[in-house]
Amino acid sequence: MDAHVHLHDENTALSALEAAARSFTQAAPQAQTGVCMLVEREGFAVFQHLRGRLLQTGEANSLWLDESRRLLVVAGRQIVSAEGLEILGLGFSSTAPLERRPASEIVAAIHAAQALPVLPWGVGKWLGARGRLVDSLLQEDPALLLGDNGGRPGFWKVPRFARDRRVLAGSDPLPLPGSSGTIGRFGFLLDGHLPAECPATSLMQALRDPATTLTPYGRLAPPVRFLRDQIRLRLPLREAAR
């Protein structure tokens, strides 16, 4: 399972999912199904675009890649709070206008929809006031989860991950050429059965259950790749500022 998936271009979404299915098979040949937890930013509607192209389930927030059920795609959102904190809603397909609302309000809305709220790690995003907000939210909400991603370099330690809190791993592909190839290469394994008609509901229940064992797989980013990607991300900003 990859718990942090972005599909930045709807025109290449299908090929990215096909590649992800192959990556899941390579990472865990014994696994029957790979799962992509899609988290869409404001202005994106790739999941809606895929609805007419993939196999529908009995749920509004899940799709099978094909009849083999080798890959499940679950809808979700990435929302930026009023405090500038990124929050993921796994399985959250609501279109409610939550951007720039207080973080606590966003988390509550995700819980109310029976979806999973996750605070994803990001470069510099848990420092200062936002870091204090993360700690406050975690203290107030035992059901709030944390998210790691394969773009984090191995030298960047995250003490919050060592606490008694479930961490969901995902690839978090950057908006850079070729980044969709990382989908499925960093995540975790879990045992369980996904019913054909209600797979997302079953998956959410398993992830909420503290007895469910999550076995991480994949490698963190080598320092050179991390630095290269950070430079590539910032180059467009520098060009625009000229």
C-alpha positions in Angstrom: 0.0 0.0 0.0 1.2 3.5 -0.9 -0.5 5.9 1.4 0.5 9.2 -0.3 -0.1 9.2 -4.1 -0.4 12.2 -6.3 -1.3 11.9 -10.0 -0.2 15.3 -11.4 -1.5 14.8 -14.9 -4.8 13.1 -15.7 -3.6 12.4 -19.3 -0.8 10.1 -17.9 -2.8 8.8 -14.9 -3.6 5.4 -16.4 0.0 4.7 -17.4 1.2 5.8 -14.0 -1.2 3.4 -12.3 -0.1 0.5 -14.6 3.5 1.3 -13.6 2.5 1.4 -9.9 0.9 -2.1 -10.2 4.2 -3.4 -11.5 6.1 -1.7 -8.7 3.8 -3.3 -6.1 4.4 -6.7 -7.6 8.2 -6.2 -7.5 8.1 -4.9 -3.9 5.9 -7.7 -2.6 5.4 -10.6 -5.1 3.3 -12.4 -2.5 0.7 -9.6 -2.3 -2.5 -10.0 -4.2 -3.5 -6.4 -4.4 -1.7 -3.0 -4.4 -3.4 0.0 -3.1 -2.9 3.6 -4.1 -4.3 6.2 -1.7 -4.8 9.2 -3.9 -4.6 12.6 -2.2 -5.6 15.4 -4.5 -4.7 19.0 -4.0 -7.1 21.9 -4.6 -7.9 22.2 -8.3 -7.3 18.6 -9.1 -10.0 16.0 -10.1 -8.1 13.1 -11.4 -10.1 10.5 -9.5 -13.3 11.9 -11.1 -11.5 11.6 -14.5 -10.7 8.0 -13.8 -14.3 7.0 -12.9 -15.2 6.4 -16.5 -12.0 4.5 -17.2 -11.6 2.1 -14.3 -13.8 -0.6 -12.8 -16.2 0.9 -10.3 -17.0 -0.6 -6.9 -20.1 -0.2 -4.7 -18.4 2.8 -3.1 -18.0 6.4 -4.3 -14.4 6.6 -3.2 -12.8 3.5 -4.7 -12.0 2.1 -8.1 -10.3 -1.1 -9.3 -7.7 -0.8 -12.1 -9.3 -3.8 -13.9 -11.2 -7.0 -13.3 -8.1 -8.7 -12.0 -8.3 -6.5 -8.9 -4.5 -6.2 -8.8 -4.7 -2.5 -8.0 -7.1 -0.5 -5.9 -7.3 3.3 -6.2 -8.9 5.1 -3.2 -9.9 8.8 -3.4 -8.6 11.3 -1.0 -7.6 15.0 -0.5 -4.6 17.0 0.6 -5.7 20.1 2.3 -3.7 23.1 3.5 -5.0 24.6 6.8 -5.2 28.2 7.8 -2.0 27.7 9.7 -0.2 26.4 6.6 -0.2 22.7 7.7 -0.8 20.0 5.2 -3.4 17.4 6.1 -4.3 14.3 4.2 -7.8 12.8 4.1 -7.4 9.2 3.1 -10.7 7.9 1.6 -12.1 11.4 1.9 -14.1 12.2 -1.3 -16.1 15.1 0.0 -15.8 18.3 -2.0 -16.5 20.6 1.0 -14.6 23.9 0.9 -12.0 23.1 3.6 -8.9 24.9 2.2 -7.5 27.5 4.7 -9.8 26.4 7.5 -8.4 25.7 10.9 -6.5 22.4 11.1 -8.7 21.1 13.9 -11.8 21.8 11.8 -10.3 19.9 8.8 -9.4 16.9 10.9 -12.9 16.8 12.4 -14.5 16.9 8.9 -12.4 14.0 7.8 -13.3 12.0 10.9 -17.0 12.8 10.4 -16.8 11.3 6.9 -15.4 8.0 8.3 -12.1 8.8 6.5 -8.6 8.8 7.9 -6.8 12.1 8.8 -3.0 12.0 8.4 -0.4 14.6 9.1 2.3 14.0 6.4 6.0 14.8 6.9 7.5 17.3 4.5 10.7 19.3 4.2 10.6 22.0 6.8 6.8 21.7 7.3 6.9 20.6 10.9 9.2 23.3 12.2 8.4 26.3 14.4 4.7 27.2 14.9 3.5 24.4 12.6 5.6 21.9 14.6 3.9 23.0 17.8 0.5 22.7 16.1 1.4 19.1 15.0 2.2 18.2 18.7 -1.0 19.9 19.9 -3.2 18.0 17.4 -1.6 14.7 18.2 -2.1 15.3 21.9 -5.8 16.1 21.4 -6.6 13.3 18.9 -5.3 9.7 19.5 -6.8 8.6 16.2 -4.7 11.1 14.2 -2.0 9.4 12.1 1.3 10.5 10.8 2.7 10.1 7.3 6.2 9.3 6.1 7.3 9.6 2.5 10.0 8.1 0.3 11.4 11.6 -0.6 12.7 12.0 2.9 16.5 11.5 3.0 17.8 8.9 5.4 19.9 11.4 7.3 16.8 13.4 8.2 15.5 11.8 11.4 11.9 12.5 12.6 11.6 12.0 16.4 7.8 12.1 16.2 7.9 8.8 14.2 9.5 7.1 17.3 6.5 7.9 19.4 3.5 5.6 20.0 1.7 6.7 16.9 0.9 4.8 13.7 2.9 6.0 10.7 1.6 5.4 7.2 4.3 5.4 4.5 3.9 6.5 0.9 5.8 7.8 -2.1 4.5 11.4 -2.3 5.6 11.9 -5.9 6.8 15.4 -6.6 5.4 17.5 -9.5 8.5 16.8 -11.6 9.0 14.8 -14.8 9.3 11.1 -14.1 8.3 11.3 -10.5 5.2 9.2 -11.0 7.5 6.2 -11.4 8.1 6.2 -7.6 4.5 5.3 -6.9 4.3 1.9 -5.2 8.0 1.8 -4.4 7.7 3.1 -0.8 4.9 2.0 1.5 3.8 -0.8 3.7 2.2 -4.3 3.7 -0.8 -5.4 5.7 -2.7 -8.7 5.7 -6.4 -8.7 5.0 -9.2 -9.2 2.5 -10.6 -6.5 0.4 -14.2 -7.2 -0.7 -14.8 -6.4 -4.4 -17.7 -4.0 -3.7 -16.5 -2.2 -0.5 -12.7 -2.4 -0.4 -12.1 1.1 0.9 -14.4 0.6 3.8 -12.6 -2.6 4.8 -9.3 -1.0 4.4 -10.2 2.0 6.6 -11.3 -0.4 9.3 -8.0 -2.3 9.1 -6.0 0.9 9.3 -7.9 2.1 12.3 -7.4 -1.2 14.2 -4.3 -1.0 16.4 -4.0 -4.7 16.1 -3.3 -4.5 12.4 0.4 -5.0 11.7 1.9 -2.6 9.1 5.2 -3.8 7.6 7.1 -1.0 5.9 9.1 -1.5 2.7 11.1 0.6 0.3 14.2 2.9 0.7 14.4 6.5 1.7 15.9 9.0 -0.8 19.7 9.0 -1.2 21.1 12.4 -0.2 22.1 13.2 -3.8 18.6 12.5 -5.1 17.0 14.5 -2.3 19.2 17.6 -3.0 18.7 17.3 -6.8 14.9 17.1 -6.4 14.8 20.1 -4.0 16.8 22.1 -6.6 14.6 21.1 -9.4 11.5 22.1 -7.4 12.9 25.6 -6.7 14.2 26.3 -10.2 10.8 27.4 -11.6 10.3 29.7 -8.7 13.7 31.4 -9.4 12.9 31.7 -13.0 9.5 33.3 -12.3 11.2 35.8 -9.9 13.5 37.1 -12.6 
